[in-house]
């Protein structure tokens, strides 16, 4: 499994994560920030557990984020 975390309040809405992985990210029409699809919010951090086949796309999303608010890690 992979844990994906996003500090959404620091998002600038550049859409880089959406372009890298359109199945896991979307741009909100309400505030113009990107949202982790299926993420649970706790203390301002959006977190989701996903399957390992998404690793490459998530790495691209994290790498492309200009404000570095996306963290991914493999968990047991």
Beta strands, then each sheet from edge to edge (+ up, - down):
strand 1: 2-6
strand 2: 25-27
strand 3: 34-36
strand 4: 40-42
strand 5: 45-50
strand 6: 70-74
sheet 1: 4+ 5- 1+ 6-
sheet 2: 2+ 3-
end
